[in-house]
Each structure stands twice: as C-alpha cells, then as structure tokens.
Amino acid sequence: MKTIKEYSLKLLIALTVMVAACKLGEPYSRSEITGPQHFRFDSIPGESVANLPWWELFGDTVLQEMILTGLKNNRDLNIAITRIREAELQIGIVRANLYPRINYGGGGTFSASSDATDSKVTGTALANVSYQVDLWGRFRNLTEAAFQEYLATEEAYRSLTLLVVGSIAQGYLLLRDLDNRLIISERTLETWQFNLDLVQARFNAGIISEVDVKQSIIQVEGARTTIQTFIRLRVQTENGLSILMGLPPQNIERGVNLEEQVFPPELPTGLPSELLDRRPDILTAERRLEAQTARIGATEALQYPQLTLTADLTASFANPTVMFGNLSAQIFGPLFNSGENKRKLAIEIQRTEGLLLTYENTFLNALREVEDAMVAVNTYKKEFESRMLQVNAASEALEMAWVRYENGVTSYLEILDLQRSEFSSYLNASETLQLQLTSSVQLYQALGGGWEIPADSLVTN
C-alpha cells in the first residue's frame, strides 16, 4: 500500500510539471503591414538584383579589393561584431535561470584554554541547491527576448555591412569622377592659357583691345581655382575611403575609368513585400519587436506566485560520516503593491506598441529608398544622354564661333561664353555619369543587398 506521503509527493510533482508548462504572453506573429503590390516605376520581371552577391555587381577588381579590405578592417563593423558576441553571452546569462543553482561554503574554528591543556579544531562544509520553478514561463520569455535581441544585433551588423560596402562603392565612383573632372580642368586650363597667349600677342600687335586680354585672364584663373577645388575634394575623398577601409589616410589605387565601369543594364527589383525578409534594418526592427513581445509575458508573470525549491547539505570535518540535510519549498507572491506590477505590464505593452510603429515606419522608409533609387536610375540614364548631346553641341558651336571671330563677324566675348559652356558641359557629363552609376549602388543597397554572416557564426535558441 502506498502511503499518503508518497501520493502527496507524486501529486506535487505532477502539479509542478503542469504549471511549469504554462507560459504567459501571446506568441509573436508578424503584423500585417499594408503595402503596395508593385513599385511605382516599372521594373523588369525576374529575381531581385539584391539576391546577387556584390562581386557580380561591381566589375572593377580594385573596387572589389577595397570592399574586402573594408569588410575586414572597418572599425564600426568590428564594433558591431563585439556587440553580437556580447548579445550571445547575454543569452547564456538569462538562460542560466532555467536551471538549478549550486553554491558551496565552509567554515572553521579553533579554540584553546589559557593553560593550553585543552584545544579544539572544528570545521563544516555545506552545499546549497536552489531552483526557482519557472511556473509562468517568465525565464523562458526572458530567454526568448535575449535570443531575439541577439538576432537583432546580427541584422544590425548586416545593415552596417550594407552601409559600409555601399559607401565604399559610392566613394570610389566619386573619386573616379573627381579624377575625370580634374583631367578636364587641367586640359581646359592648357587650352585657355594658349588662347590667352594668342590674345596677348594680338593685343601687343594692336589688333584687339585690352578688354579681351583681361577677360581671358579672368577665364584662365577661374580654371586654376577649379583645379584646386578638385584636388582638395579628391584628397578628402581618398581620406574618407581610407577610414572606411579601416586604414589611415593614404593614396587610393585606381582601377577602371569611370566611363568603363560596367553595371547591369537592367536591375530587377522584385516585389515590395520581399523587403520584409531581406532588408536588415526591417528585420532588426522586427527582432526587437519580437523580443519586446516576449517581455510582456515575463512581466505579466510577476503578478503571480513564484515557487523556489532549496536543498542544503552540511558535513562536519570532525565527523565526516555524519551529514545534515534539509529540503524546503517557498512560495512568494504579490498581495498588495499599489498596482506596481500592473503598471510595469502596461509599460511593456506601450513599449511594444512603439516598436511596432518603428517596424512599420522602417518598412515605409525602405519603400521610399527603393522608389528614390529606381527613379534615380531611370532619370540619370536619360540625363547623361542629354549631357553628352550638350557636350557635342558646345564643341561644335565653339569651332564655328572661332571661324566667325577670325573673320571679324563676332566678338571675343562669344568665344569666352562658348568656352565656359563647353567646360561646364564636360564637367556636368562626368558628374551625371557618376550619379547614374551611384544610383545603381543605392538601388542595390535599398533592396537589401547580398551580404550574409557565415552560418557557422550563428547560434540557435
């Protein structure tokens, strides 16, 4: 016959297991976000370009090497990696609450009489085991929250990776554009200096007035100042690229010329809804929302009793065969705290609402960035075509103006005006080409890119 004590013990174990299976709070489910079915600008069908790795988008091997250097050395990326490791360790700290805790201790005394005829040494050792039963899933919810925060740091790292790679690519394209514009300015200065020498000779011969000479000097010095501007901007761009690669400011190696950069002629974008699973900033916001959802359940558990089981074992050094032990259970719960726990729960709910709005706003901003990049790709391409027509027209008009000037049909002022137009057309064409290529990088970045953390660096819940 089983005793009442045995039945009671089994009943207590069964109730503990049953209650421990409870987990307060609603499980996370992705919020339905209303978004467009398609992007505003027509896109060619097919798999999104963001599914391609970056080396298939950038054909310049020098740029590829710069990106690899940046991924390895960039200080912000390395800081982000330390945050990932910190979050991973935090999971272990929170998860430890799911298991018993074992502590140890000991003590000893020495006593002796004044005549040293009687002395005694005693000592004890003890071990303590405590375990707080996760009755309402508080520790499980906190562990889930810590794990989602860890995943959020990984997504934040991906987002930063996109930013670093995109910034290096855009900075490199800007550098090649500045190289272009500096060459254009230097060649223009040579041409205008030759024209100044020609005008000066004519003035010395008494053919033209001094006004033409002064106008030529103004134009030549304007070209000199432009050269200094581009030299300054080029060095500053090199310095910025060096920091992005985690290096001290230095000269940057050049690869393919701006005009020879090869990017995909068409960039499929996929569907707007795909951004929810690809954009790392959206996934970061969602992971944090999911973590906060788990904290609601953990905070709700504070309103209910907590059960703690303890066991103590003590032994004496004087007689190790004799040991003392006890088992105990304590239940503790809130009775009256002026609604403190309810307010804590309300705070967590409000935080969740705020993170939900952040998540939705991040998605909206992602849509805007994709749309902005798409319209930039389309319009800069057409703008560059117009810029090249301007260059050709300005060059032809300048040739005709020289003929008119030589025949005395027009003044030198017309020559100067057309020279400035031609110079400006060349500079604008180079900048527009750079912006066209940069817009492709921005579109790739806005779609979520294709940079992933190696699978072996991830942890599982």
N, C-alpha and C positions, 0 to 999 in steps of 0.2 A: 504493500500500500504506500502510495506516495504521500508525503506529509504536506500539510498546508503551506509550510515554508517553501517547499520545492515548487508547488503550484504558484505561489506568490512571486517567486523569483522568475519563473518562466513567463508569467503574465507581465511582469515589469519589463523583461527583455523584449517581449513582443510589442508592448506599447511604445517602448523606446525606438524600436526599429520602424514602427508605423509612423510615429510622429517625426522621426528624423527624415523620413521620405518626403515630408512636406517642404515646399519651397514657395515662400510668399513672393508676390510680384508677378506681373504679366511677362511672359517671354517676349523678346523683341521680335517685331516683324516690320519689314521695310514699309515706310509710309508711301502711300500713293501720291506721287507728285505729278501734277498736271503739266504736261509739256507738249511742244509741237510734235507732230508726226514726222515732219521733214524740216530741214533747214530752209531759210528764206531763199537763198540763192541755189540755183540748180547745181547739182553735183553729179558727176558721172557715177553710175552704179558700180558696185564691187565692194570688196573688203576694205575697211578703213585703212588709210595710209599709216595710221598710228600703230597698226599691228606689225609694221616693218621695223626691224632693228635700225638704229640710227646710221650704221655704216652703209646701209643700202640707200640712204637719202643723200648723204654728203659724199661726193666722189673725190674730193681733194684729200690726198693721203696726209698732207701736212695738217689739215684741219682734224682729220681722224686722230692723229697722234696727239694733237693738242687736247682733244676731248678725253682721250685715255689718260693723259697726264693729269687733267683736271679731276677726273673721277678718282684718281689715286691720291692726289695731294691736296685737293681743296680743303681748307681748314673747316669751313662750315659743314661740309659733308662728313668730315671726321668727327666733328662735334655731334652731329646727328647720330652717328654710329654709337657714340658713347651713351646717348640717350636711349637708343634701342637696348643696349646691354643693361642699362640701369632699369628700364621697364621690365626686362626679362627677370632680373634679380628680384624686383618688387613682386612679381608673381609668386616666387618661391616663399617670400616672407608672408604674404597673405595666405597662401595655400597651407602653410605650416599650422594654421589654426584648425585645420580639419583633422589633425592627428593629436594623440596624447602628448603631453609634455612630461619629461622625466628630469627631476632635479636631484642633486645629491648634496650631502653636507656631513659634517663631522665636528667633533669637539673633544677636548680632553682636559683633565685637571690633575694637579699634583699637590698633595697635602703632606705636611710633616709637622711633628711636635717640636717644642723648643729644645728638648734634650736629644733630639734626633734618634729616639728609640722607636718611633712609630712613623712610618711614611707610607703613602699610598698613591698609586697612579691609576686613574680611571679614564676611559675614553669610550665614545659612542660614534657610530656611523649610521647614517639614515639615508633613505631613498624615498622620494616623493613622486607619485604619478598623479597627474591631474588631466582631466579631459572634459571640455565643455561640449556637451552634445549639441550638434547643430540642428536643434528642433525645428526651426522655421526657415532653414536654408540661408541664414544670414552670412555665414562664412562662404558658402557656395556662391552666393550672389557677389560677395566682395571679390572672390577669386575670379569669377567671370568678368567683373568690372576691370580688374587688374590685367586680365588677358586681353580684353578689348583695347585697353589703353596701350598695351604693348603693340598690338596690331596697328593702332593709330600712329605710333612712333615710326613703324615701318613704312606706312603710307606717307607720312610726313617726309621720310627720307627719300622716297620715290619722287615726291613733289619737288624737293630740293634738288634732286638729281636732274629732273627735267629743267629746272631753272638754271642750273649750272651749265648743262650741255647747251641749252638754248642761248644762254648769254655768251658762251664762248663762240658759238657759231655766228651769232649776230655781230659780236665784236670783231671777229675775223673778217666778215664780209665788209664791215665798216672800214676796217684797216685797209683792205684791198681797194675800196672806193677812195679812201684818202690818198693812197698811193697813186691812183689814177688821176685824181684832181690835182695832186702836186705836180705830176708829169705834165698835165695840160697847162698848168700855170707857168711852169718853167719854159715850156716851148712857146707859150704866148709871150712871155717876157722877152725871149730872144727875138721873136718876130717884131714886137713893138719897139724894142731897142734899135733894131735895124731900121725901122720906119723913122724913129727919132733922128738917127744919124742922117738919113736921107733928107728929112725935112730941114735939119740944121744946115746941111750943105746948100739946100735951095735958098734958105734964108741968107746965108753968107753970100750967095750969088746975087741977092737982091730980087729973087723971083717971087717970094712969098713974104707975108708979114710975120712979125714975131709972135703974133697970137697963135698961129699954127704950131710954133715951137713949144710955147707954154702948154698948149693943150696936149701935145704929145708927151711932154714931161709928166703932166698930171696922170696920163694914162699909164705910163711906164711905172711910175711909183705906186700906182694902185695895184699893178700886177705884183710888185715886190711885196707889198703888205699882204696880199692874198697868199703868197708863197709862205710867208712867216706864219700865217694863220694855220695853214695845212700842216706845216712842220710841227707846230705846237700840238695840234689835235692828234696827229699821228703818234707822237711820242706818248701823249696822255692815254691814247687807246692801247698802245703797247703795254703801258704800265698797268692798266686795268685788266688786260688779258693775262698778264703775268700773275697778278694776285688771284684771279680766277683759277689758274693752274696751280696755285699754292707755291709760287716761286717769287723771288724778289724781282723788282722791276728790271727788265732786260730787253734786248732786241728780240723781236719775234721773227722766226723763219717764215719765209713766204713760199706759197705753193702755186696753185693755178691762178692765173689772172682772173679778174672779175668777169670779163667777157667770156671766159672759157669755163666758168663754173657750170656744172651740169646738174640740174634738178629735174625731177619728174615733170613732164609737161602737163600732166593732169593729176590732180590729187583727190581721190575718192575720200569722202568723209564719213560714210556710214550713216547711221540713224542717231538722232539726238538722245534717245533712250540709252544708247550704248555708253554714253558718257558716265552713267551711274556706276558702271562696273569697270571703267577704265581710268577716269580722271583720279589721280591720287588725292587731290585736295577734297574731292567729294567723298571718297572712301575714308579719308581721315575724319571728316565731319560725321560720317555715319558710324564709324567705330566708336567715336566719343559719345555719340548719342546712345549707342547700344550699351556702353559702359555705364552711362548715367541711368539708363533704364534698369539695369541690374542693381544700382544703388538704391532705387526706390524700394525694392524688395528687402534689401539689407536694413534699411532704415525702418521699414514697417515692422520688422522682427523685433525692434526694441520695445514695442508696445506689449510684448507677450513674455511669459516667464522663460528664464534661462536655467537649464539644468547642468550642474557641474558634478562630476564624479571624481573622487580623490581616493588614493591609497597611500598609506605610509608604512614603511618598514624600517625598524630600528634594531641595531645589534650592539652589544657591549663588547669592548675589547677584552674585558676581564673574563668574560664567559661567552665566546662566540657561538656556542651551541644554543644559547638562549636568545630568541629573537621576539620582538614585539611588533605587532601589525594591527592596522585598523582600516576599514573601508567605510566611506561615507558618501552621502549624496546630498547636495544642496540645491534648492530651487529658489530662484530670486526673480522677482518681477516687479514692475512699477505699480503702485497703488494710487498715488496722487503726486503729480509734479506740475500742476498748473498748466497742463496741456503742452508741456515742453516737447514730448515725443511727437505729438500730432503736428506741432509747428515744424519740427525737423522734417517730417514726412512731406508737409506742404512745401517746404523749401526745395526739397529734392524734386518734387513734381514741377515746380516752377523752373528749376534749372533744366529739367528735361524739355519743357516747352521751349525754353530759349535755345537749346541745342538743336531742337527740331527746326526752328526757324532759321538757325545758322546753316543747317544742312540744306534746306530748301533754297536759301539765298545763294549758297555756294553753287548749286546746280544752275540757278538763273545766271549767275556771273559766268559760269562755264559756257552756257549757251551764247551769251553776249560775246565772249572772247572768240569763240569759233566763228560766229557770224562776222565779227570785225575782221578776222583774219581772212575769211573767204572773200569778202568784198575787196579787201586789200590786194589779194592775189589777182582777182579779176581786173581791177581797175589799174593797178600798177603795170600790168602787162600791156594794156592798151595805151596807158600814158607813156610808156617807154617807146612804143612805136611812133607816137606823135612827137616825142622829143627828138628822135632820130630824123624825122622829117624836118623839124626845125633846124637841126644841125646842117643838113644838106642845103636847105633853103638859105640859111645865113651865109654859108661858104660861097654859094653861087652868087648871092647878092653882093658880097664883098668883092668878088672878082669883077663883076660888072661895074661896081662903083669906082674901082681903080681905073678902069678904062675911061669912064666918064671924067674922072678927076684929071687924068693925063691929058685929055682933050679939052680941058677947061670948061666942061659943061656943068660941073658941080663943085662945091667947096670941100675942103678937107674935113669939115665937121661931119659930113655924111660918112666919110671913111671911118672916122673915130666911132661914130654911133654904131655902124655895122660891125666894126671890130669888137666892140663891147657885147653886141648881141651874139656874135659867133662864140666868143669866150664863155658867155653865160649859158649858151645852148649846150656846149660841150660839158660844162660842169653839171648842169641840170640832168643831162642824159646819164652821166655816170652815177649820180646820186639816185636817180629813179631806178636804174638797173639794180643798184644795191638794195633799195627798198623793195623791189619786186622779189628778189631772192630772199630777203629777210622775212617778207610776209609768208613765204612758204615754210620757213622755220617756225614762225609764230603759229601758223595753222597746225603744223605737226605737234607743237608744244600744247596748243589749246585742246587738241584731240586726246591728249594723254600720253603721247609718245610711246616708246617701246623699250624702256629701261627697266629691268627687273632685278630684285635682290636674289642672289643664288638660293635655291630651295634648301640647301643644307644649312643655311643660316637661320631658318625659321624654327620656332618651337611650336608644339601642339598643346592644346588645352587638356 
